[in-house]
Amino acid sequence: MQARNPENVRIVRRSRRWCLAGLCLLTLSPLGCVSRRLMVQSNPPGAMVLVEGREIGYTPTAVDFTYYGTREITLIKDGYETSTQLVPVRAPWYQWPGVDFFSDNLLPFRVTDRRTAAFDLQPKQMVPTQELLNRGQELRNQARIPGQ
């Protein structure tokens, strides 16, 4: 059995301490971070915004998000047609699988990803009362089963 050299033991212990200190510093420091925000605007402004069925406010407004993908955005405003659209929010190159680990955890600065979804609301079309009554009568006639 070979005896250990006390100088080698000290070097190994010192290097372990430095590794541990570096690891603690790395986990405590605010390295890397991606901030994602979706801004929703409308013309005219002041429409209520629902993202995935959840109310987030009135335009112009913004919501933070974690994952990229397609969002269902609904805008509601009195006097205007309700607008529901699927808005794709594609991941930038630094958020592709594999690369995202480094951009989310190891970059020495903060990355900001801001997206904007803009909508033009259409004025509500008023249908005359007589036309509505005629449509109702037509549907009633179509629903009747022959022979009854």
N, CA, C and O atoms as a GROMACS GRO file, in nm:
protein
  592
    1MET      N    1   0.085  -0.119   0.000
    1MET     CA    2   0.000   0.000   0.000
    1MET      C    3   0.089   0.124   0.000
    1MET      O    4   0.188   0.132   0.072
    2GLN      N    5   0.050   0.220  -0.084
    2GLN     CA    6   0.132   0.340  -0.102
    2GLN      C    7   0.083   0.451  -0.010
    2GLN      O    8  -0.037   0.472   0.003
    3ALA      N    9   0.175   0.522   0.052
    3ALA     CA   10   0.139   0.632   0.142
    3ALA      C   11   0.105   0.756   0.059
    3ALA      O   12   0.165   0.780  -0.046
    4ARG      N   13   0.008   0.833   0.106
    4ARG     CA   14  -0.034   0.955   0.035
    4ARG      C   15   0.062   1.069   0.066
    4ARG      O   16   0.111   1.085   0.177
    5ASN      N   17   0.086   1.147  -0.037
    5ASN     CA   18   0.171   1.264  -0.022
    5ASN      C   19   0.085   1.376   0.036
    5ASN      O   20  -0.016   1.412  -0.025
    6PRO      N   21   0.121   1.434   0.152
    6PRO     CA   22   0.040   1.540   0.214
    6PRO      C   23   0.022   1.662   0.124
    6PRO      O   24  -0.080   1.729   0.130
    7GLU      N   25   0.119   1.690   0.041
    7GLU     CA   26   0.109   1.805  -0.050
    7GLU      C   27   0.000   1.781  -0.156
    7GLU      O   28  -0.075   1.872  -0.189
    8ASN      N   29  -0.008   1.658  -0.209
    8ASN     CA   30  -0.112   1.624  -0.308
    8ASN      C   31  -0.251   1.630  -0.247
    8ASN      O   32  -0.346   1.674  -0.312
    9VAL      N   33  -0.264   1.587  -0.123
    9VAL     CA   34  -0.394   1.590  -0.054
    9VAL      C   35  -0.440   1.734  -0.038
    9VAL      O   36  -0.558   1.764  -0.058
   10ARG      N   37  -0.348   1.826  -0.002
   10ARG     CA   38  -0.384   1.967   0.013
   10ARG      C   39  -0.427   2.027  -0.121
   10ARG      O   40  -0.522   2.105  -0.126
   11ILE      N   41  -0.358   1.992  -0.226
   11ILE     CA   42  -0.393   2.045  -0.359
   11ILE      C   43  -0.532   1.997  -0.400
   11ILE      O   44  -0.612   2.076  -0.452
   12VAL      N   45  -0.562   1.871  -0.378
   12VAL     CA   46  -0.694   1.816  -0.413
   12VAL      C   47  -0.802   1.885  -0.331
   12VAL      O   48  -0.906   1.922  -0.386
   13ARG      N   49  -0.781   1.902  -0.201
   13ARG     CA   50  -0.880   1.968  -0.115
   13ARG      C   51  -0.902   2.113  -0.159
   13ARG      O   52  -1.016   2.160  -0.162
   14ARG      N   53  -0.795   2.184  -0.192
   14ARG     CA   54  -0.805   2.323  -0.234
   14ARG      C   55  -0.883   2.333  -0.366
   14ARG      O   56  -0.968   2.420  -0.382
   15SER      N   57  -0.854   2.244  -0.459
   15SER     CA   58  -0.925   2.249  -0.587
   15SER      C   59  -1.073   2.215  -0.568
   15SER      O   60  -1.158   2.271  -0.637
   16ARG      N   61  -1.104   2.125  -0.478
   16ARG     CA   62  -1.245   2.094  -0.448
   16ARG      C   63  -1.317   2.215  -0.391
   16ARG      O   64  -1.432   2.243  -0.426
   17ARG      N   65  -1.247   2.287  -0.301
   17ARG     CA   66  -1.308   2.408  -0.243
   17ARG      C   67  -1.337   2.512  -0.350
   17ARG      O   68  -1.444   2.574  -0.351
   18TRP      N   69  -1.240   2.532  -0.441
   18TRP     CA   70  -1.261   2.629  -0.549
   18TRP      C   71  -1.376   2.587  -0.641
   18TRP      O   72  -1.456   2.671  -0.683
   19CYS      N   73  -1.385   2.460  -0.671
   19CYS     CA   74  -1.496   2.409  -0.754
   19CYS      C   75  -1.630   2.431  -0.684
   19CYS      O   76  -1.727   2.474  -0.747
   20LEU      N   77  -1.635   2.402  -0.555
   20LEU     CA   78  -1.757   2.421  -0.478
   20LEU      C   79  -1.795   2.569  -0.472
   20LEU      O   80  -1.912   2.604  -0.487
   21ALA      N   81  -1.696   2.656  -0.449
   21ALA     CA   82  -1.723   2.800  -0.444
   21ALA      C   83  -1.772   2.850  -0.580
   21ALA      O   84  -1.864   2.931  -0.587
   22GLY      N   85  -1.709   2.803  -0.688
   22GLY     CA   86  -1.753   2.843  -0.822
   22GLY      C   87  -1.894   2.796  -0.853
   22GLY      O   88  -1.973   2.868  -0.914
   23LEU      N   89  -1.926   2.673  -0.811
   23LEU     CA   90  -2.060   2.620  -0.833
   23LEU      C   91  -2.164   2.701  -0.755
   23LEU      O   92  -2.271   2.732  -0.808
   24CYS      N   93  -2.134   2.735  -0.631
   24CYS     CA   94  -2.226   2.818  -0.550
   24CYS      C   95  -2.244   2.956  -0.613
   24CYS      O   96  -2.356   3.006  -0.620
   25LEU      N   97  -2.136   3.016  -0.659
   25LEU     CA   98  -2.144   3.146  -0.723
   25LEU      C   99  -2.228   3.139  -0.851
   25LEU      O  100  -2.307   3.229  -0.879
   26LEU      N  101  -2.210   3.033  -0.927
   26LEU     CA  102  -2.284   3.016  -1.052
   26LEU      C  103  -2.434   3.000  -1.026
   26LEU      O  104  -2.515   3.056  -1.100
   27THR      N  105  -2.471   2.925  -0.923
   27THR     CA  106  -2.613   2.905  -0.895
   27THR      C  107  -2.677   3.028  -0.833
   27THR      O  108  -2.798   3.048  -0.847
   28LEU      N  109  -2.600   3.111  -0.764
   28LEU     CA  110  -2.657   3.228  -0.700
   28LEU      C  111  -2.657   3.352  -0.790
   28LEU      O  112  -2.732   3.446  -0.765
   29SER      N  113  -2.576   3.352  -0.893
   29SER     CA  114  -2.568   3.470  -0.980
   29SER      C  115  -2.682   3.468  -1.081
   29SER      O  116  -2.726   3.362  -1.123
   30PRO      N  117  -2.730   3.587  -1.119
   30PRO     CA  118  -2.842   3.595  -1.213
   30PRO      C  119  -2.795   3.581  -1.358
   30PRO      O  120  -2.814   3.673  -1.438
   31LEU      N  121  -2.735   3.470  -1.391
   31LEU     CA  122  -2.688   3.448  -1.528
   31LEU      C  123  -2.805   3.406  -1.616
   31LEU      O  124  -2.893   3.331  -1.573
   32GLY      N  125  -2.805   3.455  -1.736
   32GLY     CA  126  -2.901   3.412  -1.836
   32GLY      C  127  -3.045   3.421  -1.789
   32GLY      O  128  -3.076   3.390  -1.675
   33CYS      N  129  -3.128   3.462  -1.876
   33CYS     CA  130  -3.271   3.464  -1.849
   33CYS      C  131  -3.338   3.518  -1.974
   33CYS      O  132  -3.290   3.615  -2.034
   34VAL      N  133  -3.447   3.456  -2.012
   34VAL     CA  134  -3.522   3.505  -2.127
   34VAL      C  135  -3.656   3.555  -2.077
   34VAL      O  136  -3.731   3.481  -2.013
   35SER      N  137  -3.686   3.679  -2.106
   35SER     CA  138  -3.813   3.741  -2.069
   35SER      C  139  -3.900   3.745  -2.194
   35SER      O  140  -3.859   3.800  -2.297
   36ARG      N  141  -4.021   3.687  -2.186
   36ARG     CA  142  -4.111   3.681  -2.301
   36ARG      C  143  -4.239   3.759  -2.270
   36ARG      O  144  -4.298   3.743  -2.163
   37ARG      N  145  -4.281   3.844  -2.365
   37ARG     CA  146  -4.401   3.926  -2.343
   37ARG      C  147  -4.474   3.945  -2.475
   37ARG      O  148  -4.412   3.974  -2.578
   38LEU      N  149  -4.606   3.928  -2.473
   38LEU     CA  150  -4.690   3.946  -2.590
   38LEU      C  151  -4.776   4.070  -2.571
   38LEU      O  152  -4.856   4.079  -2.478
   39MET      N  153  -4.759   4.168  -2.662
   39MET     CA  154  -4.834   4.294  -2.658
   39MET      C  155  -4.952   4.280  -2.754
   39MET      O  156  -4.934   4.239  -2.869
   40VAL      N  157  -5.071   4.315  -2.709
   40VAL     CA  158  -5.191   4.308  -2.792
   40VAL      C  159  -5.244   4.449  -2.811
   40VAL      O  160  -5.270   4.521  -2.714
   41GLN      N  161  -5.261   4.489  -2.938
   41GLN     CA  162  -5.312   4.621  -2.972
   41GLN      C  163  -5.434   4.605  -3.062
   41GLN      O  164  -5.448   4.505  -3.132
   42SER      N  165  -5.522   4.706  -3.059
   42SER     CA  166  -5.638   4.702  -3.148
   42SER      C  167  -5.668   4.842  -3.200
   42SER      O  168  -5.632   4.943  -3.140
   43ASN      N  169  -5.734   4.843  -3.314
   43ASN     CA  170  -5.783   4.967  -3.372
   43ASN      C  171  -5.933   4.953  -3.387
   43ASN      O  172  -5.978   4.876  -3.471
   44PRO      N  173  -6.012   5.023  -3.310
   44PRO     CA  174  -5.982   5.122  -3.206
   44PRO      C  175  -5.937   5.055  -3.076
   44PRO      O  176  -5.966   4.938  -3.052
   45PRO      N  177  -5.864   5.130  -2.993
   45PRO     CA  178  -5.820   5.076  -2.864
   45PRO      C  179  -5.937   5.063  -2.767
   45PRO      O  180  -6.046   5.116  -2.791
   46GLY      N  181  -5.912   4.992  -2.657
   46GLY     CA  182  -6.014   4.979  -2.552
   46GLY      C  183  -6.094   4.850  -2.561
   46GLY      O  184  -6.196   4.837  -2.492
   47ALA      N  185  -6.051   4.754  -2.641
   47ALA     CA  186  -6.121   4.626  -2.651
   47ALA      C  187  -6.072   4.534  -2.541
   47ALA      O  188  -5.954   4.532  -2.508
   48MET      N  189  -6.166   4.456  -2.485
   48MET     CA  190  -6.128   4.357  -2.384
   48MET      C  191  -6.055   4.243  -2.453
   48MET      O  192  -6.099   4.195  -2.558
   49VAL      N  193  -5.943   4.198  -2.394
   49VAL     CA  194  -5.860   4.094  -2.454
   49VAL      C  195  -5.867   3.967  -2.370
   49VAL      O  196  -5.850   3.970  -2.248
   50LEU      N  197  -5.893   3.856  -2.439
   50LEU     CA  198  -5.888   3.724  -2.376
   50LEU      C  199  -5.783   3.643  -2.450
   50LEU      O  200  -5.787   3.631  -2.572
   51VAL      N  201  -5.688   3.587  -2.375
   51VAL     CA  202  -5.586   3.499  -2.432
   51VAL      C  203  -5.612   3.359  -2.377
   51VAL      O  204  -5.607   3.336  -2.256
   52GLU      N  205  -5.641   3.267  -2.468
   52GLU     CA  206  -5.676   3.130  -2.430
   52GLU      C  207  -5.796   3.129  -2.334
   52GLU      O  208  -5.804   3.043  -2.246
   53GLY      N  209  -5.890   3.224  -2.352
   53GLY     CA  210  -6.010   3.230  -2.270
   53GLY      C  211  -5.992   3.302  -2.137
   53GLY      O  212  -6.088   3.313  -2.061
   54ARG      N  213  -5.872   3.351  -2.109
   54ARG     CA  214  -5.845   3.420  -1.982
   54ARG      C  215  -5.832   3.569  -2.008
   54ARG      O  216  -5.753   3.612  -2.091
   55GLU      N  217  -5.911   3.648  -1.934
   55GLU     CA  218  -5.909   3.794  -1.953
   55GLU      C  219  -5.777   3.851  -1.903
   55GLU      O  220  -5.734   3.822  -1.792
   56ILE      N  221  -5.713   3.935  -1.989
   56ILE     CA  222  -5.586   3.995  -1.947
   56ILE      C  223  -5.591   4.146  -1.939
   56ILE      O  224  -5.499   4.208  -1.887
   57GLY      N  225  -5.698   4.208  -1.991
   57GLY     CA  226  -5.708   4.353  -1.982
   57GLY      C  227  -5.769   4.412  -2.107
   57GLY      O  228  -5.830   4.342  -2.187
   58TYR      N  229  -5.751   4.544  -2.122
   58TYR     CA  230  -5.806   4.619  -2.236
   58TYR      C  231  -5.690   4.674  -2.319
   58TYR      O  232  -5.588   4.717  -2.266
   59THR      N  233  -5.708   4.672  -2.451
   59THR     CA  234  -5.600   4.716  -2.540
   59THR      C  235  -5.571   4.864  -2.523
   59THR      O  236  -5.662   4.943  -2.499
   60PRO      N  237  -5.445   4.900  -2.536
   60PRO     CA  238  -5.327   4.814  -2.551
   60PRO      C  239  -5.289   4.751  -2.418
   60PRO      O  240  -5.290   4.818  -2.314
   61THR      N  241  -5.254   4.624  -2.422
   61THR     CA  242  -5.216   4.551  -2.301
   61THR      C  243  -5.110   4.447  -2.336
   61THR      O  244  -5.087   4.419  -2.453
   62ALA      N  245  -5.048   4.391  -2.235
   62ALA     CA  246  -4.944   4.292  -2.257
   62ALA      C  247  -4.956   4.180  -2.154
   62ALA      O  248  -5.008   4.200  -2.045
   63VAL      N  249  -4.906   4.064  -2.192
   63VAL     CA  250  -4.908   3.948  -2.103
   63VAL      C  251  -4.776   3.873  -2.118
   63VAL      O  252  -4.725   3.856  -2.229
   64ASP      N  253  -4.720   3.829  -2.005
   64ASP     CA  254  -4.599   3.748  -2.009
   64ASP      C  255  -4.637   3.604  -2.045
   64ASP      O  256  -4.747   3.559  -2.011
   65PHE      N  257  -4.548   3.534  -2.112
   65PHE     CA  258  -4.572   3.394  -2.142
   65PHE      C  259  -4.444   3.314  -2.125
   65PHE      O  260  -4.334   3.369  -2.130
   66THR      N  261  -4.460   3.184  -2.106
   66THR     CA  262  -4.346   3.096  -2.083
   66THR      C  263  -4.312   3.016  -2.206
   66THR      O  264  -4.194   2.998  -2.239
   67TYR      N  265  -4.414   2.966  -2.275
   67TYR     CA  266  -4.392   2.875  -2.388
   67TYR      C  267  -4.434   2.938  -2.519
   67TYR      O  268  -4.529   3.016  -2.524
   68TYR      N  269  -4.362   2.905  -2.624
   68TYR     CA  270  -4.398   2.950  -2.758
   68TYR      C  271  -4.504   2.856  -2.815
   68TYR      O  272  -4.520   2.743  -2.768
   69GLY      N  273  -4.575   2.904  -2.916
   69GLY     CA  274  -4.680   2.824  -2.979
   69GLY      C  275  -4.790   2.915  -3.028
   69GLY      O  276  -4.773   3.037  -3.032
   70THR      N  277  -4.902   2.857  -3.066
   70THR     CA  278  -5.014   2.934  -3.118
   70THR      C  279  -5.107   2.973  -3.003
   70THR      O  280  -5.143   2.890  -2.920
   71ARG      N  281  -5.146   3.100  -3.000
   71ARG     CA  282  -5.236   3.152  -2.897
   71ARG      C  283  -5.370   3.191  -2.959
   71ARG      O  284  -5.375   3.246  -3.069
   72GLU      N  285  -5.477   3.160  -2.888
   72GLU     CA  286  -5.610   3.204  -2.931
   72GLU      C  287  -5.640   3.336  -2.860
   72GLU      O  288  -5.651   3.341  -2.738
   73ILE      N  289  -5.652   3.442  -2.940
   73ILE     CA  290  -5.675   3.576  -2.884
   73ILE      C  291  -5.812   3.623  -2.930
   73ILE      O  292  -5.844   3.620  -3.048
   74THR      N  293  -5.894   3.667  -2.833
   74THR     CA  294  -6.028   3.718  -2.860
   74THR      C  295  -6.035   3.863  -2.814
   74THR      O  296  -5.992   3.896  -2.703
   75LEU      N  297  -6.090   3.950  -2.900
   75LEU     CA  298  -6.112   4.090  -2.865
   75LEU      C  299  -6.261   4.118  -2.869
   75LEU      O  300  -6.331   4.081  -2.964
   76ILE      N  301  -6.309   4.187  -2.765
   76ILE     CA  302  -6.452   4.220  -2.753
   76ILE      C  303  -6.464   4.368  -2.724
   76ILE      O  304  -6.399   4.422  -2.634
   77LYS      N  305  -6.549   4.435  -2.803
   77LYS     CA  306  -6.574   4.578  -2.782
   77LYS      C  307  -6.715   4.608  -2.828
   77LYS      O  308  -6.758   4.563  -2.934
   78ASP      N  309  -6.789   4.687  -2.747
   78ASP     CA  310  -6.925   4.727  -2.783
   78ASP      C  311  -6.924   4.802  -2.915
   78ASP      O  312  -6.840   4.889  -2.939
   79GLY      N  313  -7.019   4.766  -3.001
   79GLY     CA  314  -7.032   4.833  -3.130
   79GLY      C  315  -6.944   4.774  -3.238
   79GLY      O  316  -6.946   4.820  -3.352
   80TYR      N  317  -6.864   4.671  -3.203
   80TYR     CA  318  -6.774   4.608  -3.299
   80TYR      C  319  -6.793   4.456  -3.295
   80TYR      O  320  -6.834   4.400  -3.194
   81GLU      N  321  -6.763   4.393  -3.407
   81GLU     CA  322  -6.772   4.247  -3.415
   81GLU      C  323  -6.665   4.187  -3.323
   81GLU      O  324  -6.552   4.236  -3.318
   82THR      N  325  -6.700   4.081  -3.250
   82THR     CA  326  -6.603   4.010  -3.169
   82THR      C  327  -6.506   3.939  -3.263
   82THR      O  328  -6.547   3.873  -3.359
   83SER      N  329  -6.378   3.954  -3.236
   83SER     CA  330  -6.274   3.897  -3.322
   83SER      C  331  -6.196   3.791  -3.246
   83SER      O  332  -6.140   3.819  -3.140
   84THR      N  333  -6.192   3.669  -3.300
   84THR     CA  334  -6.112   3.561  -3.242
   84THR      C  335  -6.015   3.513  -3.349
   84THR      O  336  -6.056   3.477  -3.460
   85GLN      N  337  -5.886   3.513  -3.315
   85GLN     CA  338  -5.784   3.471  -3.411
   85GLN      C  339  -5.680   3.385  -3.343
   85GLN      O  340  -5.652   3.401  -3.224
   86LEU      N  341  -5.624   3.292  -3.420
   86LEU     CA  342  -5.512   3.212  -3.373
   86LEU      C  343  -5.384   3.282  -3.417
   86LEU      O  344  -5.360   3.302  -3.536
   87VAL      N  345  -5.303   3.319  -3.319
   87VAL     CA  346  -5.180   3.395  -3.346
   87VAL      C  347  -5.059   3.306  -3.317
   87VAL      O  348  -5.038   3.267  -3.202
   88PRO      N  349  -4.979   3.274  -3.421
   88PRO     CA  350  -4.860   3.192  -3.395
   88PRO      C  351  -4.748   3.276  -3.333
   88PRO      O  352  -4.719   3.386  -3.380
   89VAL      N  353  -4.688   3.224  -3.228
   89VAL     CA  354  -4.574   3.288  -3.163
   89VAL      C  355  -4.458   3.188  -3.175
   89VAL      O  356  -4.445   3.097  -3.093
   90ARG      N  357  -4.376   3.207  -3.277
   90ARG     CA  358  -4.268   3.113  -3.306
   90ARG      C  359  -4.144   3.143  -3.222
   90ARG      O  360  -4.113   3.258  -3.191
   91ALA      N  361  -4.076   3.036  -3.185
   91ALA     CA  362  -3.956   3.050  -3.103
   91ALA      C  363  -3.840   3.102  -3.188
   91ALA      O  364  -3.820   3.056  -3.300
   92PRO      N  365  -3.764   3.198  -3.136
   92PRO     CA  366  -3.643   3.243  -3.206
   92PRO      C  367  -3.535   3.135  -3.196
   92PRO      O  368  -3.549   3.039  -3.120
   93TRP      N  369  -3.428   3.150  -3.271
   93TRP     CA  370  -3.324   3.047  -3.278
   93TRP      C  371  -3.263   3.016  -3.141
   93TRP      O  372  -3.227   2.901  -3.115
   94TYR      N  373  -3.253   3.116  -3.054
   94TYR     CA  374  -3.190   3.093  -2.924
   94TYR      C  375  -3.283   3.021  -2.826
   94TYR      O  376  -3.245   2.997  -2.712
   95GLN      N  377  -3.405   2.988  -2.870
   95GLN     CA  378  -3.497   2.911  -2.787
   95GLN      C  379  -3.526   2.773  -2.846
   95GLN      O  380  -3.616   2.703  -2.800
   96TRP      N  381  -3.449   2.735  -2.948
   96TRP     CA  382  -3.463   2.600  -3.004
   96TRP      C  383  -3.414   2.499  -2.901
   96TRP      O  384  -3.326   2.530  -2.821
   97PRO      N  385  -3.472   2.378  -2.902
   97PRO     CA  386  -3.428   2.275  -2.806
   97PRO      C  387  -3.277   2.251  -2.815
   97PRO      O  388  -3.221   2.236  -2.923
   98GLY      N  389  -3.215   2.247  -2.701
   98GLY     CA  390  -3.070   2.230  -2.692
   98GLY      C  391  -3.002   2.363  -2.671
   98GLY      O  392  -2.924   2.379  -2.577
   99VAL      N  393  -3.030   2.459  -2.758
   99VAL     CA  394  -2.971   2.593  -2.746
   99VAL      C  395  -3.036   2.668  -2.629
   99VAL      O  396  -2.971   2.749  -2.563
  100ASP      N  397  -3.166   2.638  -2.602
  100ASP     CA  398  -3.238   2.711  -2.498
  100ASP      C  399  -3.179   2.692  -2.359
  100ASP      O  400  -3.192   2.780  -2.274
  101PHE      N  401  -3.113   2.578  -2.333
  101PHE     CA  402  -3.051   2.559  -2.202
  101PHE      C  403  -2.948   2.668  -2.174
  101PHE      O  404  -2.944   2.724  -2.064
  102PHE      N  405  -2.867   2.699  -2.274
  102PHE     CA  406  -2.762   2.800  -2.256
  102PHE      C  407  -2.820   2.941  -2.247
  102PHE      O  408  -2.776   3.020  -2.164
  103SER      N  409  -2.918   2.973  -2.332
  103SER     CA  410  -2.976   3.108  -2.328
  103SER      C  411  -3.059   3.130  -2.202
  103SER      O  412  -3.067   3.243  -2.152
  104ASP      N  413  -3.120   3.025  -2.149
  104ASP     CA  414  -3.201   3.040  -2.027
  104ASP      C  415  -3.118   3.037  -1.900
  104ASP      O  416  -3.161   3.091  -1.798
  105ASN      N  417  -2.999   2.976  -1.904
  105ASN     CA  418  -2.926   2.954  -1.780
  105ASN      C  419  -2.784   3.011  -1.775
  105ASN      O  420  -2.738   3.048  -1.667
  106LEU      N  421  -2.715   3.019  -1.886
  106LEU     CA  422  -2.573   3.049  -1.880
  106LEU      C  423  -2.530   3.181  -1.942
  106LEU      O  424  -2.415   3.220  -1.926
  107LEU      N  425  -2.617   3.251  -2.013
  107LEU     CA  426  -2.577   3.379  -2.070
  107LEU      C  427  -2.551   3.480  -1.959
  107LEU      O  428  -2.623   3.480  -1.859
  108PRO      N  429  -2.450   3.566  -1.973
  108PRO     CA  430  -2.420   3.664  -1.868
  108PRO      C  431  -2.508   3.789  -1.877
  108PRO      O  432  -2.478   3.889  -1.812
  109PHE      N  433  -2.615   3.785  -1.955
  109PHE     CA  434  -2.704   3.900  -1.967
  109PHE      C  435  -2.847   3.850  -1.988
  109PHE      O  436  -2.869   3.732  -2.014
  110ARG      N  437  -2.943   3.941  -1.978
  110ARG     CA  438  -3.084   3.909  -1.992
  110ARG      C  439  -3.127   3.928  -2.138
  110ARG      O  440  -3.092   4.028  -2.201
  111VAL      N  441  -3.203   3.831  -2.190
  111VAL     CA  442  -3.256   3.838  -2.326
  111VAL      C  443  -3.403   3.873  -2.317
  111VAL      O  444  -3.477   3.812  -2.240
  112THR      N  445  -3.447   3.972  -2.395
  112THR     CA  446  -3.586   4.015  -2.394
  112THR      C  447  -3.650   3.985  -2.528
  112THR      O  448  -3.601   4.029  -2.632
  113ASP      N  449  -3.760   3.910  -2.527
  113ASP     CA  450  -3.833   3.876  -2.649
  113ASP      C  451  -3.972   3.937  -2.640
  113ASP      O  452  -4.056   3.892  -2.562
  114ARG      N  453  -3.995   4.041  -2.719
  114ARG     CA  454  -4.124   4.110  -2.720
  114ARG      C  455  -4.194   4.083  -2.853
  114ARG      O  456  -4.134   4.098  -2.959
  115ARG      N  457  -4.321   4.043  -2.847
  115ARG     CA  458  -4.401   4.019  -2.967
  115ARG      C  459  -4.523   4.108  -2.963
  115ARG      O  460  -4.571   4.144  -2.856
  116THR      N  461  -4.574   4.144  -3.081
  116THR     CA  462  -4.692   4.230  -3.090
  116THR      C  463  -4.794   4.164  -3.180
  116THR      O  464  -4.762   4.113  -3.287
  117ALA      N  465  -4.920   4.164  -3.135
  117ALA     CA  466  -5.033   4.117  -3.215
  117ALA      C  467  -5.127   4.236  -3.230
  117ALA      O  468  -5.177   4.289  -3.130
  118ALA      N  469  -5.151   4.278  -3.354
  118ALA     CA  470  -5.237   4.395  -3.380
  118ALA      C  471  -5.362   4.350  -3.453
  118ALA      O  472  -5.357   4.264  -3.541
  119PHE      N  473  -5.476   4.408  -3.414
  119PHE     CA  474  -5.606   4.372  -3.470
  119PHE      C  475  -5.679   4.497  -3.517
  119PHE      O  476  -5.672   4.601  -3.452
  120ASP      N  477  -5.749   4.486  -3.628
  120ASP     CA  478  -5.841   4.590  -3.675
  120ASP      C  479  -5.982   4.537  -3.653
  120ASP      O  480  -6.023   4.439  -3.716
  121LEU      N  481  -6.056   4.603  -3.564
  121LEU     CA  482  -6.193   4.559  -3.535
  121LEU      C  483  -6.289   4.617  -3.638
  121LEU      O  484  -6.275   4.733  -3.679
  122GLN      N  485  -6.386   4.537  -3.678
  122GLN     CA  486  -6.485   4.578  -3.776
  122GLN      C  487  -6.612   4.625  -3.705
  122GLN      O  488  -6.655   4.561  -3.608
  123PRO      N  489  -6.673   4.736  -3.750
  123PRO     CA  490  -6.798   4.781  -3.689
  123PRO      C  491  -6.906   4.673  -3.702
  123PRO      O  492  -6.912   4.600  -3.800
  124LYS      N  493  -6.989   4.666  -3.600
  124LYS     CA  494  -7.096   4.566  -3.599
  124LYS      C  495  -7.199   4.601  -3.705
  124LYS      O  496  -7.240   4.716  -3.717
  125GLN      N  497  -7.240   4.501  -3.782
  125GLN     CA  498  -7.342   4.520  -3.887
  125GLN      C  499  -7.480   4.499  -3.825
  125GLN      O  500  -7.509   4.393  -3.769
  126MET      N  501  -7.564   4.600  -3.835
  126MET     CA  502  -7.700   4.590  -3.784
  126MET      C  503  -7.791   4.530  -3.891
  126MET      O  504  -7.800   4.584  -4.002
  127VAL      N  505  -7.856   4.421  -3.858
  127VAL     CA  506  -7.946   4.354  -3.951
  127VAL      C  507  -8.088   4.406  -3.924
  127VAL      O  508  -8.132   4.406  -3.810
  128PRO      N  509  -8.161   4.449  -4.030
  128PRO     CA  510  -8.297   4.498  -4.010
  128PRO      C  511  -8.388   4.389  -3.950
  128PRO      O  512  -8.369   4.270  -3.977
  129THR      N  513  -8.484   4.431  -3.870
  129THR     CA  514  -8.573   4.339  -3.801
  129THR      C  515  -8.647   4.249  -3.898
  129THR      O  516  -8.660   4.129  -3.873
  130GLN      N  517  -8.697   4.304  -4.006
  130GLN     CA  518  -8.774   4.225  -4.102
  130GLN      C  519  -8.687   4.114  -4.163
  130GLN      O  520  -8.735   4.003  -4.186
  131GLU      N  521  -8.561   4.144  -4.190
  131GLU     CA  522  -8.471   4.042  -4.246
  131GLU      C  523  -8.449   3.929  -4.146
  131GLU      O  524  -8.444   3.812  -4.186
  132LEU      N  525  -8.435   3.961  -4.018
  132LEU     CA  526  -8.421   3.858  -3.915
  132LEU      C  527  -8.545   3.770  -3.908
  132LEU      O  528  -8.535   3.647  -3.897
  133LEU      N  529  -8.663   3.833  -3.914
  133LEU     CA  530  -8.787   3.756  -3.911
  133LEU      C  531  -8.798   3.664  -4.033
  133LEU      O  532  -8.842   3.550  -4.021
  134ASN      N  533  -8.756   3.713  -4.150
  134ASN     CA  534  -8.761   3.631  -4.271
  134ASN      C  535  -8.665   3.512  -4.260
  134ASN      O  536  -8.700   3.401  -4.301
  135ARG      N  537  -8.546   3.534  -4.206
  135ARG     CA  538  -8.450   3.424  -4.187
  135ARG      C  539  -8.506   3.320  -4.091
  135ARG      O  540  -8.490   3.200  -4.115
  136GLY      N  541  -8.569   3.363  -3.985
  136GLY     CA  542  -8.628   3.272  -3.887
  136GLY      C  543  -8.738   3.188  -3.950
  136GLY      O  544  -8.745   3.067  -3.926
  137GLN      N  545  -8.822   3.251  -4.030
  137GLN     CA  546  -8.931   3.178  -4.096
  137GLN      C  547  -8.873   3.076  -4.195
  137GLN      O  548  -8.923   2.964  -4.207
  138GLU      N  549  -8.769   3.114  -4.265
  138GLU     CA  550  -8.705   3.024  -4.361
  138GLU      C  551  -8.645   2.902  -4.291
  138GLU      O  552  -8.659   2.790  -4.340
  139LEU      N  553  -8.579   2.923  -4.178
  139LEU     CA  554  -8.524   2.811  -4.102
  139LEU      C  555  -8.634   2.722  -4.046
  139LEU      O  556  -8.620   2.599  -4.044
  140ARG      N  557  -8.743   2.780  -4.002
  140ARG     CA  558  -8.856   2.703  -3.953
  140ARG      C  559  -8.912   2.614  -4.063
  140ARG      O  560  -8.945   2.498  -4.039
  141ASN      N  561  -8.924   2.669  -4.184
  141ASN     CA  562  -8.973   2.592  -4.296
  141ASN      C  563  -8.879   2.477  -4.332
  141ASN      O  564  -8.926   2.368  -4.366
  142GLN      N  565  -8.750   2.499  -4.326
  142GLN     CA  566  -8.652   2.395  -4.355
  142GLN      C  567  -8.653   2.285  -4.250
  142GLN      O  568  -8.622   2.170  -4.281
  143ALA      N  569  -8.687   2.318  -4.128
  143ALA     CA  570  -8.686   2.221  -4.019
  143ALA      C  571  -8.810   2.132  -4.018
  143ALA      O  572  -8.808   2.027  -3.954
  144ARG      N  573  -8.915   2.171  -4.085
  144ARG     CA  574  -9.036   2.089  -4.086
  144ARG      C  575  -9.010   1.956  -4.157
  144ARG      O  576  -8.948   1.952  -4.264
  145ILE      N  577  -9.057   1.851  -4.096
  145ILE     CA  578  -9.042   1.720  -4.154
  145ILE      C  579  -9.162   1.692  -4.244
  145ILE      O  580  -9.276   1.707  -4.201
  146PRO      N  581  -9.138   1.652  -4.369
  146PRO     CA  582  -9.250   1.626  -4.462
  146PRO      C  583  -9.340   1.514  -4.408
  146PRO      O  584  -9.292   1.417  -4.350
  147GLY      N  585  -9.469   1.529  -4.428
  147GLY     CA  586  -9.566   1.428  -4.387
  147GLY      C  587  -9.620   1.447  -4.248
  147GLY      O  588  -9.693   1.362  -4.198
  148GLN      N  589  -9.588   1.556  -4.183
  148GLN     CA  590  -9.643   1.578  -4.048
  148GLN      C  591  -9.735   1.696  -4.047
  148GLN      O  592  -9.790   1.730  -3.942
   0.00000   0.00000   0.00000
